């Protein structure tokens, strides 16, 4: 399952906005270009596309520019942040039952990583496969997902639980205060520059009895989670799935059709045929998404045209200008005025 296969609640974006506001950022700045307003976040019924949350993440990162930001944000998530899914975890009979329920209903969380678990000798290891998005955003999402999971494990499984190992593939600046916070919550200092992103603990802890176990509550939560999964599964056509995939791909690493087909679990021929049946083509959708991304960058007056061309992976400004003219029929310098007007 991919993160764009499901809608998601607004709770995570609300947490991101609150985090930014604590640092003096305006909510409108954090929500820019996400098609969301601050008032939307108070609506418990609203459901978001993954691309909307990714947009908010990008805005927050650009505003804060802090190493290890995802780790600090991840520590804000607790079982109450996840609604019925979180209630199901703390109501499970054992740690193993809670973990099984958690992995079964991962699409109801805010995770972007592909999360899996398994025995590794005397350890049980939960691994976090990085999502295929822009590298800087990818790092934030990995940090957030792993940190949030470490806190959730501690909260759900109680004082007897402690991690044996906490690994991240990338490196971050050391000595920051939030590293000590991670140490207190997870029980072990994170290891950076590792071969994978993971959390490991003694397999015997799977047998821990949970203090708030309630078979009636966990059965109710399981049924509700199943219904919510079915409702949130996006009923999208192939073209819409492709739009979401292209929008989430790194700006400077545009996927080709075979890569997109693999990501969507289709053969090249099947993807082409389904798009043709919907009256679109891969080239048309790529131009649509890339054009929208270009206009979003053009609306940022702090970026020069050369910087925008570089961010979008073009070899030089001339190549970007030629592509922009194919998309919109005008030069990007003229398109910038339209993008500014749209942003206003």
Secondary structure, DSSP 8 states (H G I E B T S, - for coil): --GGGB-EESHHHHHHHHHHHHTT--HHHHHTTTT--GGGGG-TT-EE-HHHHHHHHHHHHHHH--TTHHHHHHTT--GGGGTHHHHHHHTSSBHHHHHHHHHHTGGGSS--SEEEEEEETTEEEEEEE--SS-HHHHHHHHHHHHHHHHHHHHHHH-TT---SEEE-SS---SS-HHHHHHHHHHSS--B-S-SS-EEEEEGGGGG-B-TT--HHHHHHHHHHHHHHHHHHB----HHHHHHHHHHHS-TTS---HHHHHHHTT--HHHHHHHHHHTT--HHHHHHHHHHHHHHHHHT-TTS-HHHHHHHTT-SSHHHHHHHHHHHHSS-HHHHHHHHHHHH-
